[in-house]
Amino acid sequence: MSESRSHSDHTTKSKHWLRTAFLIYGMMVAGLLGFFIPDVKTHGTQGAGTPVQTVAKAARYEAVIANWNRYRNKDARAEAR
């Protein structure tokens, strides 16, 4: 009787460890999917936001160019004196 009981305990323990290992593996896979899936979604939605970013960049570059032209004009006036 004790032999069958120890065999049952052994299978119960091995099933417990197997279940624990499977849960840990599943959590790792879910974590990696959660880490990589949002990157794919942001690349897909970034296409819709690109024109807004381009307009903002163009306005920023125009402002930089305007500031640079003002600086050059002041410098040219200072050299002309």
ROVOZA-181245 format. One record per atom (N, C-alpha, C, O, CB): residue in one letter; atom name; z, x, y. Coordinates in steps of 0.05 Angstrom, whole numbers, plus 5000, padded with zeros to 4 digits. Glycine has a CB too. Example, Ala and Ser with C-alpha at 12.3 -4.5 7.8 and 13.67 -1.06 7.14 Angstrom:
ROVOZA-181245
+-----+------+------+------+------+
| res | atom |   pz |   px |   py |
+-----+------+------+------+------+
|   a |    N | 5156 | 5264 | 4886 |
|   a |   CA | 5156 | 5246 | 4910 |
|   a |    C | 5156 | 5264 | 4934 |
|   a |    O | 5169 | 5285 | 4934 |
|   a |   CB | 5181 | 5226 | 4911 |
|   s |    N | 5142 | 5257 | 4955 |
|   s |   CA | 5143 | 5273 | 4979 |
|   s |    C | 5157 | 5258 | 5001 |
|   s |    O | 5161 | 5268 | 5023 |
|   s |   CB | 5114 | 5282 | 4988 |
+-----+------+------+------+------+
//
This chain:
ROVOZA-181245
+-----+------+------+------+------+
| res | atom |   pz |   px |   py |
+-----+------+------+------+------+
|   m |    N | 5000 | 5016 | 4976 |
|   m |   CA | 5000 | 5000 | 5000 |
|   m |    C | 5000 | 5017 | 5025 |
|   m |    O | 4987 | 5011 | 5045 |
|   m |   CB | 5024 | 4981 | 5000 |
|   s |    N | 5015 | 5039 | 5025 |
|   s |   CA | 5016 | 5057 | 5048 |
|   s |    C | 4989 | 5070 | 5053 |
|   s |    O | 4983 | 5076 | 5076 |
|   s |   CB | 5038 | 5077 | 5045 |
|   e |    N | 4974 | 5075 | 5031 |
|   e |   CA | 4948 | 5087 | 5035 |
|   e |    C | 4929 | 5068 | 5051 |
|   e |    O | 4915 | 5078 | 5069 |
|   e |   CB | 4935 | 5093 | 5008 |
|   s |    N | 4929 | 5043 | 5044 |
|   s |   CA | 4912 | 5024 | 5059 |
|   s |    C | 4921 | 5021 | 5087 |
|   s |    O | 4905 | 5017 | 5105 |
|   s |   CB | 4911 | 4997 | 5044 |
|   r |    N | 4947 | 5022 | 5091 |
|   r |   CA | 4957 | 5019 | 5119 |
|   r |    C | 4949 | 5043 | 5136 |
|   r |    O | 4942 | 5040 | 5159 |
|   r |   CB | 4988 | 5016 | 5118 |
|   s |    N | 4951 | 5067 | 5125 |
|   s |   CA | 4944 | 5091 | 5141 |
|   s |    C | 4913 | 5091 | 5146 |
|   s |    O | 4905 | 5100 | 5167 |
|   s |   CB | 4952 | 5117 | 5126 |
|   h |    N | 4898 | 5082 | 5127 |
|   h |   CA | 4869 | 5080 | 5131 |
|   h |    C | 4863 | 5060 | 5154 |
|   h |    O | 4846 | 5065 | 5171 |
|   h |   CB | 4855 | 5071 | 5105 |
|   s |    N | 4878 | 5038 | 5154 |
|   s |   CA | 4874 | 5018 | 5175 |
|   s |    C | 4883 | 5029 | 5202 |
|   s |    O | 4869 | 5025 | 5222 |
|   s |   CB | 4890 | 4993 | 5169 |
|   d |    N | 4905 | 5044 | 5203 |
|   d |   CA | 4913 | 5057 | 5228 |
|   d |    C | 4892 | 5077 | 5238 |
|   d |    O | 4887 | 5079 | 5261 |
|   d |   CB | 4940 | 5071 | 5224 |
|   h |    N | 4881 | 5092 | 5219 |
|   h |   CA | 4861 | 5112 | 5226 |
|   h |    C | 4836 | 5099 | 5238 |
|   h |    O | 4826 | 5108 | 5259 |
|   h |   CB | 4853 | 5129 | 5201 |
|   t |    N | 4827 | 5077 | 5226 |
|   t |   CA | 4803 | 5064 | 5237 |
|   t |    C | 4809 | 5050 | 5263 |
|   t |    O | 4792 | 5049 | 5281 |
|   t |   CB | 4793 | 5043 | 5217 |
|   t |    N | 4834 | 5040 | 5267 |
|   t |   CA | 4842 | 5028 | 5292 |
|   t |    C | 4842 | 5049 | 5314 |
|   t |    O | 4832 | 5044 | 5336 |
|   t |   CB | 4869 | 5014 | 5289 |
|   k |    N | 4853 | 5072 | 5308 |
|   k |   CA | 4854 | 5094 | 5328 |
|   k |    C | 4826 | 5104 | 5334 |
|   k |    O | 4820 | 5109 | 5358 |
|   k |   CB | 4871 | 5117 | 5318 |
|   s |    N | 4809 | 5107 | 5314 |
|   s |   CA | 4782 | 5116 | 5320 |
|   s |    C | 4766 | 5095 | 5336 |
|   s |    O | 4750 | 5103 | 5353 |
|   s |   CB | 4768 | 5123 | 5293 |
|   k |    N | 4771 | 5070 | 5330 |
|   k |   CA | 4757 | 5049 | 5346 |
|   k |    C | 4767 | 5049 | 5375 |
|   k |    O | 4752 | 5045 | 5394 |
|   k |   CB | 4762 | 5021 | 5334 |
|   h |    N | 4793 | 5054 | 5378 |
|   h |   CA | 4805 | 5056 | 5405 |
|   h |    C | 4792 | 5079 | 5421 |
|   h |    O | 4784 | 5075 | 5444 |
|   h |   CB | 4836 | 5059 | 5404 |
|   w |    N | 4790 | 5102 | 5408 |
|   w |   CA | 4778 | 5125 | 5421 |
|   w |    C | 4748 | 5121 | 5427 |
|   w |    O | 4738 | 5129 | 5448 |
|   w |   CB | 4782 | 5151 | 5404 |
|   l |    N | 4735 | 5108 | 5408 |
|   l |   CA | 4707 | 5102 | 5412 |
|   l |    C | 4703 | 5083 | 5436 |
|   l |    O | 4685 | 5087 | 5452 |
|   l |   CB | 4695 | 5090 | 5386 |
|   r |    N | 4720 | 5063 | 5437 |
|   r |   CA | 4718 | 5044 | 5459 |
|   r |    C | 4724 | 5058 | 5486 |
|   r |    O | 4711 | 5053 | 5506 |
|   r |   CB | 4738 | 5020 | 5455 |
|   t |    N | 4744 | 5075 | 5486 |
|   t |   CA | 4751 | 5090 | 5510 |
|   t |    C | 4728 | 5108 | 5519 |
|   t |    O | 4722 | 5109 | 5543 |
|   t |   CB | 4777 | 5106 | 5506 |
|   a |    N | 4717 | 5122 | 5500 |
|   a |   CA | 4694 | 5140 | 5507 |
|   a |    C | 4671 | 5123 | 5517 |
|   a |    O | 4657 | 5132 | 5536 |
|   a |   CB | 4686 | 5156 | 5482 |
|   f |    N | 4665 | 5100 | 5505 |
|   f |   CA | 4643 | 5084 | 5515 |
|   f |    C | 4648 | 5073 | 5543 |
|   f |    O | 4630 | 5073 | 5559 |
|   f |   CB | 4639 | 5060 | 5495 |
|   l |    N | 4673 | 5066 | 5549 |
|   l |   CA | 4679 | 5056 | 5576 |
|   l |    C | 4677 | 5079 | 5596 |
|   l |    O | 4666 | 5074 | 5618 |
|   l |   CB | 4708 | 5045 | 5577 |
|   i |    N | 4686 | 5102 | 5590 |
|   i |   CA | 4683 | 5125 | 5608 |
|   i |    C | 4653 | 5131 | 5613 |
|   i |    O | 4645 | 5136 | 5635 |
|   i |   CB | 4698 | 5150 | 5597 |
|   y |    N | 4638 | 5132 | 5591 |
|   y |   CA | 4609 | 5137 | 5593 |
|   y |    C | 4596 | 5115 | 5611 |
|   y |    O | 4579 | 5121 | 5628 |
|   y |   CB | 4596 | 5138 | 5565 |
|   g |    N | 4603 | 5090 | 5606 |
|   g |   CA | 4592 | 5068 | 5621 |
|   g |    C | 4599 | 5070 | 5651 |
|   g |    O | 4582 | 5064 | 5668 |
|   g |   CB | 4601 | 5041 | 5610 |
|   m |    N | 4623 | 5078 | 5657 |
|   m |   CA | 4631 | 5081 | 5685 |
|   m |    C | 4615 | 5104 | 5698 |
|   m |    O | 4608 | 5102 | 5722 |
|   m |   CB | 4661 | 5086 | 5687 |
|   m |    N | 4611 | 5125 | 5683 |
|   m |   CA | 4595 | 5148 | 5694 |
|   m |    C | 4566 | 5139 | 5700 |
|   m |    O | 4555 | 5146 | 5721 |
|   m |   CB | 4595 | 5171 | 5675 |
|   v |    N | 4554 | 5124 | 5681 |
|   v |   CA | 4527 | 5115 | 5685 |
|   v |    C | 4525 | 5096 | 5709 |
|   v |    O | 4507 | 5098 | 5725 |
|   v |   CB | 4516 | 5101 | 5659 |
|   a |    N | 4544 | 5078 | 5711 |
|   a |   CA | 4545 | 5059 | 5733 |
|   a |    C | 4548 | 5073 | 5759 |
|   a |    O | 4536 | 5066 | 5779 |
|   a |   CB | 4567 | 5037 | 5729 |
|   g |    N | 4565 | 5093 | 5760 |
|   g |   CA | 4569 | 5108 | 5784 |
|   g |    C | 4544 | 5123 | 5793 |
|   g |    O | 4538 | 5124 | 5816 |
|   g |   CB | 4592 | 5128 | 5781 |
|   l |    N | 4531 | 5135 | 5773 |
|   l |   CA | 4506 | 5150 | 5780 |
|   l |    C | 4484 | 5130 | 5789 |
|   l |    O | 4469 | 5137 | 5808 |
|   l |   CB | 4496 | 5166 | 5756 |
|   l |    N | 4482 | 5107 | 5777 |
|   l |   CA | 4463 | 5087 | 5786 |
|   l |    C | 4470 | 5078 | 5814 |
|   l |    O | 4452 | 5075 | 5831 |
|   l |   CB | 4462 | 5063 | 5767 |
|   g |    N | 4495 | 5074 | 5820 |
|   g |   CA | 4503 | 5066 | 5846 |
|   g |    C | 4498 | 5087 | 5867 |
|   g |    O | 4494 | 5081 | 5890 |
|   g |   CB | 4532 | 5058 | 5847 |
|   f |    N | 4498 | 5112 | 5858 |
|   f |   CA | 4493 | 5134 | 5876 |
|   f |    C | 4464 | 5137 | 5883 |
|   f |    O | 4456 | 5143 | 5905 |
|   f |   CB | 4504 | 5160 | 5864 |
|   f |    N | 4446 | 5132 | 5863 |
|   f |   CA | 4418 | 5137 | 5867 |
|   f |    C | 4403 | 5112 | 5875 |
|   f |    O | 4382 | 5114 | 5889 |
|   f |   CB | 4406 | 5147 | 5842 |
|   i |    N | 4411 | 5088 | 5868 |
|   i |   CA | 4397 | 5064 | 5875 |
|   i |    C | 4396 | 5059 | 5905 |
|   i |    O | 4374 | 5052 | 5915 |
|   i |   CB | 4410 | 5040 | 5861 |
|   p |    N | 4417 | 5062 | 5920 |
|   p |   CA | 4415 | 5057 | 5949 |
|   p |    C | 4395 | 5075 | 5963 |
|   p |    O | 4383 | 5067 | 5982 |
|   p |   CB | 4442 | 5060 | 5962 |
|   d |    N | 4391 | 5100 | 5953 |
|   d |   CA | 4371 | 5117 | 5965 |
|   d |    C | 4343 | 5106 | 5962 |
|   d |    O | 4327 | 5107 | 5980 |
|   d |   CB | 4372 | 5145 | 5952 |
|   v |    N | 4338 | 5094 | 5939 |
|   v |   CA | 4312 | 5081 | 5934 |
|   v |    C | 4308 | 5058 | 5953 |
|   v |    O | 4286 | 5054 | 5964 |
|   v |   CB | 4309 | 5072 | 5905 |
|   k |    N | 4329 | 5042 | 5957 |
|   k |   CA | 4327 | 5018 | 5974 |
|   k |    C | 4323 | 5026 | 6004 |
|   k |    O | 4308 | 5013 | 6018 |
|   k |   CB | 4351 | 5000 | 5971 |
|   t |    N | 4337 | 5047 | 6013 |
|   t |   CA | 4334 | 5055 | 6041 |
|   t |    C | 4306 | 5065 | 6047 |
|   t |    O | 4296 | 5061 | 6068 |
|   t |   CB | 4355 | 5076 | 6048 |
|   h |    N | 4294 | 5079 | 6027 |
|   h |   CA | 4267 | 5088 | 6031 |
|   h |    C | 4248 | 5064 | 6033 |
|   h |    O | 4228 | 5065 | 6048 |
|   h |   CB | 4258 | 5107 | 6009 |
|   g |    N | 4253 | 5043 | 6018 |
|   g |   CA | 4236 | 5020 | 6019 |
|   g |    C | 4238 | 5005 | 6045 |
|   g |    O | 4219 | 4994 | 6055 |
|   g |   CB | 4242 | 5002 | 5995 |
|   t |    N | 4263 | 5003 | 6056 |
|   t |   CA | 4266 | 4987 | 6080 |
|   t |    C | 4261 | 5004 | 6105 |
|   t |    O | 4259 | 4994 | 6127 |
|   t |   CB | 4294 | 4976 | 6081 |
|   q |    N | 4259 | 5031 | 6102 |
|   q |   CA | 4255 | 5048 | 6125 |
|   q |    C | 4227 | 5044 | 6136 |
|   q |    O | 4223 | 5048 | 6160 |
|   q |   CB | 4260 | 5077 | 6117 |
|   g |    N | 4208 | 5035 | 6119 |
|   g |   CA | 4181 | 5031 | 6129 |
|   g |    C | 4180 | 5010 | 6150 |
|   g |    O | 4164 | 5012 | 6169 |
|   g |   CB | 4163 | 5024 | 6106 |
|   a |    N | 4197 | 4989 | 6148 |
|   a |   CA | 4197 | 4968 | 6168 |
|   a |    C | 4209 | 4977 | 6194 |
|   a |    O | 4202 | 4968 | 6215 |
|   a |   CB | 4212 | 4943 | 6158 |
|   g |    N | 4228 | 4996 | 6193 |
|   g |   CA | 4242 | 5006 | 6217 |
|   g |    C | 4228 | 5029 | 6230 |
|   g |    O | 4236 | 5038 | 6251 |
|   g |   CB | 4269 | 5013 | 6210 |
|   t |    N | 4207 | 5039 | 6218 |
|   t |   CA | 4193 | 5063 | 6229 |
|   t |    C | 4181 | 5058 | 6257 |
|   t |    O | 4184 | 5076 | 6273 |
|   t |   CB | 4172 | 5072 | 6210 |
|   p |    N | 4167 | 5036 | 6262 |
|   p |   CA | 4156 | 5033 | 6289 |
|   p |    C | 4178 | 5034 | 6311 |
|   p |    O | 4173 | 5045 | 6333 |
|   p |   CB | 4141 | 5007 | 6291 |
|   v |    N | 4201 | 5022 | 6306 |
|   v |   CA | 4222 | 5023 | 6326 |
|   v |    C | 4231 | 5051 | 6331 |
|   v |    O | 4236 | 5059 | 6354 |
|   v |   CB | 4246 | 5005 | 6317 |
|   q |    N | 4234 | 5067 | 6310 |
|   q |   CA | 4242 | 5095 | 6313 |
|   q |    C | 4220 | 5110 | 6327 |
|   q |    O | 4227 | 5128 | 6344 |
|   q |   CB | 4247 | 5107 | 6285 |
|   t |    N | 4195 | 5105 | 6322 |
|   t |   CA | 4174 | 5119 | 6335 |
|   t |    C | 4174 | 5113 | 6365 |
|   t |    O | 4169 | 5131 | 6381 |
|   t |   CB | 4147 | 5112 | 6323 |
|   v |    N | 4178 | 5087 | 6372 |
|   v |   CA | 4179 | 5080 | 6401 |
|   v |    C | 4202 | 5094 | 6414 |
|   v |    O | 4200 | 5104 | 6437 |
|   v |   CB | 4181 | 5049 | 6404 |
|   a |    N | 4225 | 5095 | 6401 |
|   a |   CA | 4249 | 5108 | 6412 |
|   a |    C | 4244 | 5137 | 6416 |
|   a |    O | 4251 | 5149 | 6436 |
|   a |   CB | 4273 | 5103 | 6394 |
|   k |    N | 4231 | 5150 | 6396 |
|   k |   CA | 4225 | 5178 | 6398 |
|   k |    C | 4205 | 5183 | 6421 |
|   k |    O | 4208 | 5203 | 6436 |
|   k |   CB | 4214 | 5189 | 6372 |
|   a |    N | 4185 | 5166 | 6423 |
|   a |   CA | 4165 | 5170 | 6444 |
|   a |    C | 4178 | 5167 | 6471 |
|   a |    O | 4172 | 5183 | 6489 |
|   a |   CB | 4142 | 5149 | 6441 |
|   a |    N | 4196 | 5148 | 6475 |
|   a |   CA | 4209 | 5145 | 6501 |
|   a |    C | 4227 | 5169 | 6506 |
|   a |    O | 4228 | 5179 | 6529 |
|   a |   CB | 4226 | 5119 | 6501 |
|   r |    N | 4240 | 5180 | 6485 |
|   r |   CA | 4257 | 5203 | 6489 |
|   r |    C | 4240 | 5228 | 6497 |
|   r |    O | 4247 | 5243 | 6515 |
|   r |   CB | 4272 | 5209 | 6464 |
|   y |    N | 4217 | 5231 | 6484 |
|   y |   CA | 4200 | 5254 | 6490 |
|   y |    C | 4188 | 5251 | 6518 |
|   y |    O | 4186 | 5271 | 6533 |
|   y |   CB | 4177 | 5256 | 6470 |
|   e |    N | 4181 | 5227 | 6526 |
|   e |   CA | 4171 | 5223 | 6553 |
|   e |    C | 4193 | 5230 | 6574 |
|   e |    O | 4187 | 5241 | 6595 |
|   e |   CB | 4162 | 5194 | 6557 |
|   a |    N | 4218 | 5223 | 6568 |
|   a |   CA | 4239 | 5229 | 6587 |
|   a |    C | 4243 | 5260 | 6588 |
|   a |    O | 4248 | 5270 | 6610 |
|   a |   CB | 4265 | 5216 | 6578 |
|   v |    N | 4241 | 5273 | 6566 |
|   v |   CA | 4244 | 5302 | 6566 |
|   v |    C | 4221 | 5315 | 6582 |
|   v |    O | 4226 | 5334 | 6597 |
|   v |   CB | 4244 | 5313 | 6537 |
|   i |    N | 4197 | 5305 | 6578 |
|   i |   CA | 4174 | 5316 | 6593 |
|   i |    C | 4178 | 5311 | 6622 |
|   i |    O | 4172 | 5328 | 6639 |
|   i |   CB | 4148 | 5303 | 6582 |
|   a |    N | 4187 | 5287 | 6630 |
|   a |   CA | 4191 | 5281 | 6658 |
|   a |    C | 4213 | 5299 | 6670 |
|   a |    O | 4209 | 5309 | 6692 |
|   a |   CB | 4200 | 5252 | 6662 |
|   n |    N | 4234 | 5304 | 6655 |
|   n |   CA | 4255 | 5322 | 6665 |
|   n |    C | 4244 | 5351 | 6668 |
|   n |    O | 4250 | 5364 | 6688 |
|   n |   CB | 4279 | 5322 | 6646 |
|   w |    N | 4228 | 5359 | 6649 |
|   w |   CA | 4217 | 5386 | 6650 |
|   w |    C | 4197 | 5388 | 6674 |
|   w |    O | 4197 | 5409 | 6688 |
|   w |   CB | 4202 | 5392 | 6624 |
|   n |    N | 4182 | 5368 | 6679 |
|   n |   CA | 4163 | 5368 | 6702 |
|   n |    C | 4179 | 5370 | 6728 |
|   n |    O | 4172 | 5384 | 6747 |
|   n |   CB | 4145 | 5343 | 6703 |
|   r |    N | 4201 | 5354 | 6730 |
|   r |   CA | 4218 | 5356 | 6754 |
|   r |    C | 4230 | 5384 | 6758 |
|   r |    O | 4230 | 5394 | 6780 |
|   r |   CB | 4241 | 5335 | 6753 |
|   y |    N | 4238 | 5396 | 6736 |
|   y |   CA | 4249 | 5423 | 6738 |
|   y |    C | 4228 | 5443 | 6747 |
|   y |    O | 4233 | 5460 | 6764 |
|   y |   CB | 4261 | 5432 | 6710 |
|   r |    N | 4204 | 5440 | 6736 |
|   r |   CA | 4182 | 5458 | 6744 |
|   r |    C | 4174 | 5455 | 6773 |
|   r |    O | 4169 | 5474 | 6787 |
|   r |   CB | 4158 | 5454 | 6726 |
|   n |    N | 4174 | 5429 | 6782 |
|   n |   CA | 4167 | 5424 | 6810 |
|   n |    C | 4188 | 5436 | 6829 |
|   n |    O | 4181 | 5448 | 6849 |
|   n |   CB | 4165 | 5394 | 6815 |
|   k |    N | 4214 | 5434 | 6822 |
|   k |   CA | 4235 | 5446 | 6838 |
|   k |    C | 4232 | 5476 | 6838 |
|   k |    O | 4235 | 5489 | 6859 |
|   k |   CB | 4263 | 5438 | 6828 |
|   d |    N | 4226 | 5488 | 6815 |
|   d |   CA | 4222 | 5516 | 6813 |
|   d |    C | 4198 | 5526 | 6829 |
|   d |    O | 4199 | 5546 | 6843 |
|   d |   CB | 4219 | 5525 | 6784 |
|   a |    N | 4176 | 5510 | 6829 |
|   a |   CA | 4152 | 5518 | 6844 |
|   a |    C | 4157 | 5516 | 6874 |
|   a |    O | 4148 | 5532 | 6889 |
|   a |   CB | 4128 | 5499 | 6836 |
|   r |    N | 4173 | 5495 | 6882 |
|   r |   CA | 4180 | 5493 | 6911 |
|   r |    C | 4197 | 5517 | 6919 |
|   r |    O | 4194 | 5527 | 6941 |
|   r |   CB | 4194 | 5467 | 6916 |
|   a |    N | 4216 | 5525 | 6902 |
|   a |   CA | 4233 | 5547 | 6909 |
|   a |    C | 4217 | 5573 | 6911 |
|   a |    O | 4223 | 5590 | 6928 |
|   a |   CB | 4255 | 5550 | 6888 |
|   e |    N | 4197 | 5577 | 6894 |
|   e |   CA | 4180 | 5601 | 6895 |
|   e |    C | 4162 | 5601 | 6919 |
|   e |    O | 4155 | 5622 | 6930 |
|   e |   CB | 4164 | 5604 | 6870 |
|   a |    N | 4154 | 5577 | 6928 |
|   a |   CA | 4135 | 5575 | 6951 |
|   a |    C | 4150 | 5582 | 6977 |
|   a |    O | 4137 | 5590 | 6996 |
|   a |   CB | 4123 | 5546 | 6953 |
|   r |    N | 4176 | 5579 | 6978 |
|   r |   CA | 4190 | 5585 | 7003 |
|   r |    C | 4192 | 5614 | 7008 |
|   r |    O | 4203 | 5623 | 7028 |
|   r |   CB | 4218 | 5574 | 7002 |
+-----+------+------+------+------+
//
